[in-house]
Amino acid sequence: MRQRPSAVPWLFGRGDVMTRLRPSGLVTLALACVPWASAPYAATSTGDYLQIYANLTGEVVLDNARVVAQKFVIQPGQFTGRHPLKSDQLLVFIKGGLLTSRATGRTTLWKEGRVAWQSTTDRAEDGYTNSGTTPIEFISVTLKPVAATARSAGEPKYHYLNYPNIPGEDLLEDDRVIVQRFVVQPGQWEGVHAHHPDMLYIHVKGGQWAYRSKKEPETPYPEPAPDGLVGWEPTIPLSEGHESRNIGKTPIDLIWVTLKQ
């Protein structure tokens, strides 16, 4: 992953194209690699994608032609309300806790970094109550309908992210998404890698990054990425030689989602 410095990065993450400042002070668009990267698509109307829980209102943290991502917080004792499935969704828990099903009465522990896939073919959920003592925070990524794109002969339909220095954990794969999880230890470089089309990232645990490439020396970011930060990743070829390093004192826990065409 690669980041570029930004004054207050999370204040700008409401749309597809986010303006950033390079160290030289020049304004740039469509940044490469996480965090605080911009999306290459024009924003589209989210419409019915927003109100996906009857009793919860989410904060939109990413919206482009492919996905809309929202952050939800369930307070202790709060009931989510019914959850009809209007489009395929991925849930990623940033702060876990205990959820009790209204339909079955069963209580389940959802840990930080756990993911769940919800398909439009599934039955609508009756809702859950936070039966713990602390707020539960999660990111919901709703996939938007998209037309198939033309590809060169022999080109694979999708790619896994490969950090040469860090083995990833495969969390989930189906016909719509690949979900991988990486933990970057303090001082660790990811290794030079590529980013293929249609990828987004979610920080379960954020931290302080620095980046470098063949054309740029190691450059630290002035501010850490916060927990729960979500962003869209532009395509980056392997020839660019980019990679990032955790220059903080605690591990960074990062989830990558690759959309299949």
Salt bridges, closest charged atoms under 4 A:
GLU59 OE2 - ARG14 NH2 2.50
GLU59 OE1 - LYS71 NZ 3.55
ASP63 OD1 - LYS144 NZ 2.70
ASP88 OD2 - ARG176 NH1 2.61
GLU125 OE1 - HIS83 ND1 3.18
GLU155 OE2 - ARG151 NH1 3.54
GLU173 OE2 - LYS260 NZ 2.83
GLU190 OE1 - HIS193 NE2 3.77
ASP198 OD2 - ARG66 NH1 3.14
GLU216 OE1 - ARG2 NH1 3.36
GLU216 OE2 - ARG4 NH1 2.71
GLU218 OE2 - ARG245 NH2 2.57
GLU240 OE2 - ARG2 NH1 2.50
GLU243 OE2 - ARG212 NH2 2.76
ASP253 OD2 - ARG181 NH2 2.51
